Amino acid sequence: EQDVSVICAEDLTLTNELLCSEGSSRLIDGVTRRDGRVEVCMDGEWGRVCEGNWDYREAAVVCRQLGYPIEGAEVFHDDQNYIPRYNPITVDDLQCSGQEESLILCDHDTLTSSDQCGDT
């Protein structure tokens, strides 16, 4: 399994959070502010999200959380275009309904080591 990436539909409301406040999400290393690798803030640190069970519903939650419309949200599994990061994998097996306001409100597993997501 790999990290997950998202492309959100364009909108004028940009709130791609840079400050790490509990439960906030961000997209990093994208070509624009609306795409990139997904990270979530937990326990005061940014962590990557493992792709287990990742689909449109989770992508929609990320886009909503960042102030983008959910229509047009895309799942992007090929992270070869993004710079490798060494933040730990924090979240795996997200299961969202698509209606949540934040990724951490979705059912998920919290990880303590990155090897559970296929990192070496």
C-alpha positions as CSV (number, residue, x, y, z in Angstrom):
1,E,0.0,0.0,0.0
2,Q,1.0,3.6,-0.6
3,D,0.3,7.1,0.7
4,V,-2.9,8.7,-0.7
5,S,-3.2,11.8,-2.8
6,V,-6.3,13.8,-3.8
7,I,-7.2,16.3,-6.5
8,C,-10.0,18.7,-5.5
9,A,-12.2,20.8,-7.8
10,E,-11.2,24.4,-8.2
11,D,-12.9,27.0,-6.0
12,L,-12.2,30.4,-4.8
13,T,-12.3,29.3,-1.1
14,L,-8.8,28.1,-0.3
15,T,-8.1,27.0,3.2
16,N,-5.3,24.6,2.7
17,E,-4.2,24.5,6.4
18,L,-0.5,24.8,7.2
19,L,-0.8,25.0,10.9
20,C,-1.0,21.6,12.7
21,S,-4.1,21.7,14.8
22,E,-5.6,18.4,15.9
23,G,-7.6,16.9,13.1
24,S,-6.6,19.3,10.4
25,S,-5.7,18.0,7.0
26,R,-3.4,19.4,4.2
27,L,-2.3,18.6,0.7
28,I,1.4,18.8,0.2
29,D,3.8,18.6,-2.8
30,G,1.1,19.1,-5.4
31,V,1.3,21.0,-8.6
32,T,-1.4,23.4,-7.3
33,R,-2.9,24.0,-3.8
34,R,-5.8,21.7,-4.7
35,D,-3.8,18.5,-5.2
36,G,-1.2,16.6,-3.4
37,R,-0.3,14.0,-0.8
38,V,-2.8,13.9,2.1
39,E,-1.5,14.5,5.6
40,V,-3.5,14.8,8.8
41,C,-2.5,16.4,12.1
42,M,-2.6,14.1,15.2
43,D,-1.0,14.7,18.5
44,G,0.6,17.9,17.3
45,E,2.4,16.3,14.3
46,W,1.7,15.9,10.6
47,G,1.4,12.3,9.5
48,R,0.7,10.6,6.2
49,V,-2.4,8.6,5.4
50,C,-2.2,5.0,4.1
51,E,-4.4,4.1,1.2
52,G,-6.2,1.2,2.7
53,N,-9.9,1.5,1.8
54,W,-9.3,4.9,0.3
55,D,-11.9,6.0,-2.3
56,Y,-14.1,9.0,-3.4
57,R,-15.8,9.3,0.0
58,E,-12.5,9.9,1.8
59,A,-11.3,12.3,-1.0
60,A,-14.6,14.2,-0.6
61,V,-14.0,14.6,3.1
62,V,-10.5,16.0,2.5
63,C,-11.8,18.5,-0.1
64,R,-14.7,19.6,2.1
65,Q,-12.4,20.0,5.1
66,L,-10.1,22.2,3.0
67,G,-12.9,24.4,1.7
68,Y,-13.2,22.9,-1.8
69,P,-16.4,21.6,-3.4
70,I,-16.7,17.8,-3.1
71,E,-18.1,17.5,-6.7
72,G,-15.1,16.7,-8.8
73,A,-12.9,15.3,-6.0
74,E,-10.6,12.7,-7.4
75,V,-8.7,9.8,-5.9
76,F,-5.1,9.8,-7.0
77,H,-3.1,6.7,-6.1
78,D,0.0,7.3,-8.2
79,D,2.2,9.4,-5.9
80,Q,5.3,9.1,-8.1
81,N,4.8,12.8,-9.0
82,Y,5.2,13.9,-5.3
83,I,8.4,14.4,-3.4
84,P,9.0,11.5,-0.9
85,R,8.3,12.6,2.7
86,Y,9.4,11.0,5.8
87,N,6.6,11.9,8.1
88,P,5.2,8.8,9.7
89,I,2.1,7.0,8.6
90,T,-0.5,8.2,11.1
91,V,-3.8,6.9,9.8
92,D,-4.8,3.7,7.9
93,D,-8.1,2.0,6.9
94,L,-10.2,5.2,6.8
95,Q,-13.9,4.4,6.3
96,C,-15.8,7.6,5.7
97,S,-19.5,8.0,4.7
98,G,-18.4,11.1,2.8
99,Q,-20.5,13.4,5.0
100,E,-17.9,13.9,7.7
101,E,-16.3,17.4,8.3
102,S,-12.9,16.0,9.1
103,L,-10.9,12.8,8.3
104,I,-10.4,12.0,11.9
105,L,-14.2,11.8,12.4
106,C,-14.2,8.8,10.0
107,D,-13.6,5.3,11.3
108,H,-9.9,4.6,11.1
109,D,-6.9,2.9,12.6
110,T,-4.2,4.9,14.2
111,L,-0.7,3.6,13.5
112,T,2.5,3.9,15.5
113,S,4.9,2.8,12.8
114,S,5.1,3.2,9.1
115,D,5.9,-0.4,8.2
116,Q,2.2,-1.3,8.3
117,C,1.6,0.7,5.1
118,G,4.3,-1.0,3.0
119,D,7.1,1.5,3.8
120,T,10.6,0.0,4.1
